[in-house]
Amino acid sequence: MKLTADKLAALTHGAEKVTEGPDSVSFCRFTEEQQQFYKDSGNESFYLKTFTSAGVRLEFRTDSESLFLKINVPFATTRSYFAVDVCVNGELTGSIQN
């Protein structure tokens, strides 16, 4: 099953909005007003960080034995690393990191 942006939004915690592109779904932690505040502050580094999805959590129940997750990390911040932790029944079972 491939989840749509609307279905993912219902499973998402820590994101202000979930948007769907042609081949992707993006999670945004900040409102447009907050992003504008950082843009107007003149601090490019802080502004770019408003596009990151740090702290966003997807939480769902399934009886599937597998999960496919494709991650794209575009240049949108001063950092170029990421990590995704996978927990099953509240226990850390794996981590994907670059």
N, C-alpha and C positions, 0 to 999 in steps of 0.2 A: 504494500500500500504506500503510495506517495502522498504525503500530507501537503495540503494547500496552505497558503499564508494564513487564511482564516482559522483553519484547524490548529496550526502551530501557535497562533496568537492565543487561543484558548488554553494552551498548555504552557505558556510562557510566563515566567515571573521575573521581575526586574527590568522590563522593557517598557518604555512609554508607548512605542508603536512598533508594529511589524509590517514591513512593506515587501511586496513581491515584485521582482524584476522578471525579465524574460526567462532567465535560467537560474534564478536564485531567490532567496528570502533573506532579508536583512532585519536586524534587531537594533533599535535605537533607544538608548537609555534617557535621552534628554528631550524636552519639549523644544519646539521651534524657537520659542522665546528665550529659553536657556541657551540654545546654540547661538542665537543672535547676540546675547549678552557677552559670551566668550569671544565671538568674532569682533564685536565692537571694542573689547578690552585691549585689542592690539597684541595680545599674546597668542601668536600663531600656534604654539605648542599646545596650549590649553584648548584652543578652538578645535584643533585636529583630534584631540582626545574625545571630543563629544561624539565622534562617529564610531567609537569602539563599542564592542558589546560585552565588555568585562562585567562579570557579575550576573549575566543573564542566565537563567536556569530553565530548562525544559523538563517538565515532570509529567510522566504518563504511566499508565498501567498497560501491560501487554503480556500475553502468554507466548510470544514469539521467542525463539531461541537465538535470534540474531537481530542486529541493528546495523543499517548502513547509514553513515553520516559523511557527507562530502563537505569539506570546509575550504573556503577561499579567503585568504587574508590579503586584501588589497592594501596598497599603501594609503593609509589614512591617519597615521599617527607617527609619533616620534619613535615608536617601538615596532619591531617586526617579528614578534614572537607571539605564540598563543599556547593555550593548554585547554583541553576539554577532559573533565573527569567523568567517568561513568560509574554510577552507583546502582546497585541492585538491592532492593529491600533495605535501603539505608546504609549499605556497606560499600566502600570503594572497591570496585572490581577491576578498574583499569584507568589508564590515562593516555590521551593522545597529545603529544607535544612536538613542536618543531625545534 
